[in-house]
Amino acid sequence: MRYFSKVNDLGDLHQALQEALEIKKDRFKYVELGKNKTLLMVFFNSSLRTRLSTQKAAMNLGMNVIVLDVNQGAWKLETERGVVMDGDKSEHLLEAIPVMGCYCDVIGVRSFAGLKDRDYDYAETVFNQFVQYSGRPVFAMETATVHPLQAFADLITIEEYKEVKRPKVVLTWAPHPKALPQAVPNSFAEWMNAADVDFVITHPKGYELDPAFVGDATVEYDQKKALTGADFVYAKNWSCPGVTNLAEYGQVLSKDMGWTIDEEHMSWTNDAHFMHCLPVRRNMIVTDNVIEGPRSLVIPEAANREISATVVLKRILEKL
Ligand code: CP
């Protein structure tokens, strides 16, 4: 595997899941694979889980790791072509990327959506520049529109905790004070469509996700109806994807606290497990009691980020 941003990049998903469970039993099994290989992790945005879990995964595989926080200590980067660089940006990404490629064997990129220009964000402009100009295998550590390492970890978690063969998994929008990207719900939808689950998405009108990610999922605007009988409740906020009205792209259309996942919402489910990728705004997205309750999986999900990243890096190293 040379690039990783989509579920199809992994090939057979069942096989990838089995590999993840095997690695979880012995996460240092492939420690020789990354000897004298260097991972460069490039962060344009903040991170706790992705930074730590991906670094740990690289260490599991015997790799060296360099972390670059673009906004702390590096030259301020211009990302648009054709700009007269007479402002505060000293270096263009189109030189910086091949230079980064000189010092490593694999590159992970975190670069969030700007939420101003839908076409620019959904073209994955920054990630694709790394693909085009770095000369190295590149994987997404949450880009403008996808967060596949999170979705893979979520799928591993569902596989581990499911109590029926084909569980009902509900992705529900929940309120948040700020505009957030659609990367997590997009990837979660993409991966659930590829998995053997009964998948339902629920959100207020106007929050329709891009049809390429919604795929065959059932979209139910009535949150109570959607949550009824759920085995897993995956809560997440996202800003307007601009599908039904492009002018609203990236905006907060609703802060309706009636969508916050509390004990009453969970009572409609089939004693569902609660999931969220973290970080989470308590008592906006989910109440203290639910996230701290016995059915909450937020910590196992975070733990599985190490496993999903180990599988992905292993597969990239195998093809170097
Ligand atoms: N879930 C997730 O990607 O967490 P971070 O933003 O802290 O990396």
Residues whose N, C-alpha, C, O or C-beta is under 5 A from the ligand:
A	BS01	CP	S46 S47 L48 R49 T50 R51 C277 L278 P279
